[in-house]
Amino acid sequence: MSFCDLAVSGVAELQPYVPGKPIEELQRQYGVRDVIKLASNENPLGPSKAALAAVAKSAKEMTRYPDGNGYSLKMALAEKLRLSPEQITLGNGSNDVLELLARTFAGHGDEIIYSEHAFAVYPLAAKAIGATGIATPAKDYCHDLNAMLKAITAKTKLIFIANPNNPTGTWIEPSEIHAFLDKVPEKVLVVLDEAYVEYLEQTEISISWLQDFDNLVITRTFSKAYGLAGLRIGYALSHPEIADLLNRIRQPFNANSLAQAAAVAALGDEAYLQESRQKNEAGMKQLIAGFDKMGLKFIPSKGNFITVNVQTNAAEVYDELLYEGVIVRPVAGYGLPQHLRVSIGLEQENQRFLEALSRVMGRG
């Protein structure tokens, strides 16, 4: 007997999400001591001093369960975003709320639409609940909104749109998304995944749409620009009735105390956010200049990463970079077998990656 036969339909067919290789794993396997990781789109600045102080203070109460309602964080978000706390759902990272949305609004026989080259969690969330994932063809590595509209059927329950998109970094102009929302049937939820939006100045435009489109859900995270990936804290913004439904199946303590405290502090640290943006912009220019020098094409990105075409089997280049002590991300699983996704690091990390890539590709 195979336990796969006992599993819920669809689960046995899933391939687990593969995260970026941890530094410690590379050190164990390859014996490389000096390692830099540019694989998981983490903020190279580390968490802000305000967030660290909040964690230290909150740690004294670790023996207590967290506030299951996340009152302080919801109030801080509501004030900053000018929304009602009843419109906010907290999650163990934004992945958590993405999966909550799939579980709440779709099931066996339903369809969930997402784009080719989009975040791997979308098809995983669909298959795990027995829904059918519909991957529409991308246009210039970006979501083709017209193709997504044409894919809508009577079975469609959710549409996932990442903006900026991971792993390509492509960006859809707000006017295009607004026009798209106008055409989507009210019974279909549109989930706008904005995990990287804080790296842009346009952070409030989409939020204003919530008053016009009851079927719009916006998801965001503190893992990227706010530097709190290790604490896993994210959230969804939606119509209060959607939030109420999500909270009915949400785990009671899915947002831990340290994460909530750090997130509240991070929200108020505008100087840190501005520094993150500035470092990211400078690092992006540095990598682009390096790629141009090597004659490598890349996908223009609005995130804190860039995806480059290494003109050969990217998995082999990735493996050779590991021996150089450099961890990046191959994205063949996203339909991009000749591309590597590289997170923006500190200046010296970016330079070390470029030098290692040049040696590996024989372009030094």
C-alpha positions, 0 to 999 in steps of 0.5 A: 500500500502507498500512503499516496493512495490515502492522501486527498486527491491532488496532494500526491501530485504536488511537488514541494515548494523549493526555497533558496538554498540556506547558507548553512547547507552550502557550508556543510555540503561544499565546505565553503566558509565565505558564502553570500546568499542572493537567492531569496529576495531578502533585504540585505540591510537586515531588520531595522533597529526599531524592529529589533528593539520591539522584538527584544521587548516582546521576547520577555512575554514569549511564554504568552500566546500572541494576540490572536486578533492582532489588534495593535498591528491591525490598528497600525496598518489601518491608520497607515493605509486609511482602512478599517481594521475589519478589512485586514487579515493577518497571516504567517507571511503573505503565502499564508493568506494566499492559501487561505483565499484559495481554501475559502473560495475554491475547491474541487471542480473550480478554476484558479487563473494565474500567469505563466512565469508567476509565483509558484505558490499559486498552482500549489494552492490550487492543486492542494484543494483540488481546484484546476489551475489555469496558467495563461501565456505571458507577454514579454515575461509579464501577465497578459491581462487580456489572456486572463480575461479570456480564460474566465469561465463559469468555473473561475473563482480566483485570479492571482496577479503578482505586481511586481511579479516574482520571478520576472520582476515585471510591472503592470501599470495601475491604469491597466489593472484598473481597466482589467478590474472593470471587466472581471465579473463580480463573482470572481475574486482578483487577488493582487499580490503586492509583496514587492510594492514597497520598493516603489513609490506607488503604494497607495494607488491599488488600496484606493480601488478597494472602495470600488471593487468588492471582489478585489483582495490585496496581499502584502508582506513584511518579508521584503522591503521591511526586512522581516522574512524570518518572522513570517508576517503578512496580511490581506486587505479586502472587503470586510465580509471577505476578511470575516470569511478568511478569519473563520478558517485562519489558525487562531495564532498564525501571527506570532508575538515577535512578528506582530511587534516587529511589524508595528515598529517597522511600519513607523520606520520610514527612514529604514524603508527609504534606505531600503529603496535607495540601496535597492536602486543602487544595487539594481544599477550595479547589476545591470551595468555588470550584465551589460558588460558581459553582454547578458540580457536581463528582464527589467525588474521593479522588485528587489531582484533581477532575472538574467539570461545566462545563455546556457543551462542555468542550473549548471551555472548555478552549481558552479556559482555554489563552489564560488560561495555564491547562492542565487536562484535557478528558475527552470521551474518557472519555465525559464531554464536559461535564467537565474534570479539574483536578489539585490545585495549590498554593494560588495555582495553584488560585486562578488556575484558579478566577478564570480559569474564572469569567471564561471562563464569565462568572461573575466 
